[in-house]
Amino acid sequence: MGFDATLMCLLQIGESLNKLTKLYTKLDKDDIKGSYDVRNFIAHDYEGVNKTIIESIIREHTEKLKITIEEILKEED
């Protein structure tokens, strides 16, 4: 159940970043494309999602994205 919830969160992150790409130039275009590609993979091949790949994505890419989003939020205040 937790893995399914994680997949849904990644799916939502990909959707949201894709919508925000024109509003925030600080967001890395490669990160946005990558997150949207992950979203598409999850959305279209839900049964075949490899847990190891998802874990790697979370461990290697989400921290940078978190820092960028925190910087954007600070600028918005």
C-alpha positions as CSV (number, residue, x, y, z in Angstrom):
1,M,0.0,0.0,0.0
2,G,2.8,2.4,0.8
3,F,4.5,1.8,-2.5
4,D,1.3,2.6,-4.4
5,A,0.9,5.8,-2.4
6,T,4.5,6.7,-3.3
7,L,3.8,6.1,-7.0
8,M,0.7,8.4,-6.8
9,C,2.8,11.1,-5.2
10,L,5.4,10.9,-8.0
11,L,2.6,11.0,-10.5
12,Q,1.3,14.2,-9.0
13,I,4.7,15.8,-8.8
14,G,5.2,15.2,-12.5
15,E,1.9,16.7,-13.3
16,S,2.4,19.7,-11.1
17,L,5.9,20.5,-12.2
18,N,4.8,20.3,-15.8
19,K,2.2,23.0,-15.1
20,L,4.6,25.2,-13.3
21,T,7.4,25.1,-15.8
22,K,6.6,28.5,-17.4
23,L,5.9,30.3,-14.0
24,Y,9.2,29.4,-12.4
25,T,12.4,29.6,-14.4
26,K,14.4,28.4,-11.4
27,L,13.0,24.9,-12.0
28,D,15.5,22.8,-14.1
29,K,13.9,21.9,-17.4
30,D,15.6,18.5,-17.3
31,D,14.2,17.8,-13.8
32,I,10.7,18.7,-15.1
33,K,11.0,16.5,-18.2
34,G,12.4,13.7,-16.1
35,S,9.6,13.9,-13.5
36,Y,7.0,14.1,-16.3
37,D,8.5,11.0,-18.0
38,V,8.3,9.2,-14.6
39,R,4.7,10.3,-14.4
40,N,3.9,8.9,-17.8
41,F,5.7,5.6,-17.1
42,I,3.7,5.2,-13.8
43,A,0.4,6.2,-15.4
44,H,0.8,3.9,-18.4
45,D,2.6,0.9,-17.0
46,Y,1.4,0.8,-13.4
47,E,1.8,-3.0,-13.0
48,G,5.3,-3.0,-14.5
49,V,6.9,-0.3,-12.3
50,N,10.2,-1.4,-11.0
51,K,10.6,-0.7,-7.3
52,T,14.4,-0.4,-7.5
53,I,14.1,2.3,-10.2
54,I,11.5,4.2,-8.1
55,E,13.7,4.0,-5.0
56,S,16.7,5.2,-7.0
57,I,14.7,8.2,-8.3
58,I,13.6,9.1,-4.8
59,R,17.1,8.8,-3.3
60,E,19.0,10.6,-6.1
61,H,16.7,13.3,-7.3
62,T,14.1,14.4,-4.8
63,E,16.5,16.3,-2.5
64,K,17.6,18.7,-5.3
65,L,14.0,19.3,-6.3
66,K,13.0,19.9,-2.6
67,I,15.8,22.5,-2.2
68,T,14.8,24.3,-5.4
69,I,11.1,24.4,-4.4
70,E,12.0,25.7,-0.9
71,E,14.1,28.5,-2.6
72,I,11.1,29.4,-4.8
73,L,8.8,29.5,-1.8
74,K,11.1,31.8,0.1
75,E,11.2,34.2,-2.8
76,E,7.4,34.2,-3.0
77,D,7.1,35.4,0.7
